Amino acid sequence: MTEKADISVIIPVYNGEKYLGECLESITKQTAFDRLEVITVDDGSTDKTPEICGAYSEKYKNIRVIRTKNSGVSAARNRGIAEASGEFIAFVDSDDRLYPEMYERLITAARKTNADIAVCGYLYQYPDRDVTIDFPFMKDCFL
């Protein structure tokens, strides 16, 4: 990216071919996608993860791939942080999918309140039910 991104989205991934495409698709559907820097850190995958990351990197100028030897998720996240240039940093697991307005809403909330951090709830999807996890805050609560 030539200008500073609003958010650097770091995706540490190891052998994530089963869900990675869905994860990256949900990120490309973000209303703020053009203001994101997406960094996939392939932690030495032995499946089709490198090909999936590479295909998205070729298609979208703001997605890039870093390949490392397998050192674990913490090392992969730290490598992503070292490469990040965004105003904010976000972490996404390779099996996550995001609602389209998630980053737009988090950026707006953080800037509106001059916050250092913005958080949101999330949804666990199980085969037989969905479970929504909300933090112990009221909706749209600013602290």
N, C-alpha and C positions, 0 to 999 in steps of 0.2 A: 504494500500500500504506500502511496506517496504522501498522504496526509495522515495525521494521527487519528486512529480509530477511537470511537467512544468506548468500546469494550473489546478486550482481547479475550476470546473464548478459547480455553485450553482443553483439549480432549486427549487425555492419556489413553492409549489403547494397546491391548495385547490380545491377539487372536480374537478380534471382535467382529469377524466377518458376518456373523449371524444377524446382528442388530445395527452395525455401523452405518449402513446405507440409510436406514430409517432415521437414525440420529442426525446425520448430515442433511438429509432432506428437510427435516423439521427446522434445522438452523437456516437453510437457504430460504425458507418460507417466512422468516422473521420480518416483521414490518421495518425493523431497523437493520436489516441484513447489509445494506450498503455502507453502514457505519460500523460494521464488525470486522475484526481481524480474527480469523479462525485458524488456530494452530493445532494440528493433529500431531501428537508425539507418539509415533509407533515404537513401542518398547520391545523391539526384537521379535515381532510376530512371525509365525511360521505358517500361517494360513493365507487367505487372500486379502488380508487387511492392507498390505502395501499397495496392491492394485486398486482397491476401493479408494484409499486416500489419494493416490495419484490421479485417478479419474476425476475426482472432485476438484483437486488442485488445478488440473488442466482446464476444467470448465469454468472455474470461478477465480478471479484474480485475487480475491481476499481470503482464499483458503490456501494454506501451505502445509507442507509435510516435513517433519523432522524425524529421521530414523535414528534410533539409538540401539545399543546392545541391551539385552534384557537386564534391567536394574531395579525394577519394581515401580509401582504406581507413584510413590512419593518422589523418586528421582525423575520420573517422566514429568510430573507436575512442576517440579523445580526447574527443569530444563525449559518448559513452556514459559514459566515466569521470566526466566533470563532472556528469552527471545521476545517477550511481549512489549508492545509499544502503546497500548491503549490507555485511556484515562482510567478505566476500571478493568479489573480482571474477573473472569468468571470461569468456573470449572464445570464441565459436563462429562458424564461418564458415557462410554460408547453405546450403552444400552438405554440411554435416556432419549425421550422425545419431548420437545418443547411446544407450548402453546404459541401461536404466531405473534402475539403481542407482548410476550413476556419481557424481552429486553427493552422494548420501547417503554413499557410501564416502569421498569426498574430504573432506567436512565432518567425518565421524567421525575420520578419520586426522589431520586438521589440529588438531582440538580435543584429541584424545587426547595428542598430542605437543607441543601449544602451538606449532605450526609457523606460519610466516608464509606458506608456500607448500606446496601439495600437487600432485603430478603423477601422471599415469597414462599407460600405453601407449595406442596407438591402432591401428586397422586400416585399411589402404588396401584398397579394393576395386577391382579391375581386371576387365575383362570375362572374362579367362581365369584369374584367380587372386586370392586374398586374401593380403596381406602384413601380418603383425603387426609393429609397431614397438614395441619395449620399450626403455626407457632403460637405460643400463648399471648398473642396480641390481638387487639380488635382489627377488623378489616380496615385497611388504609390508615393505620395508626403510625404516627411519626413520633419518634422518641428523641 
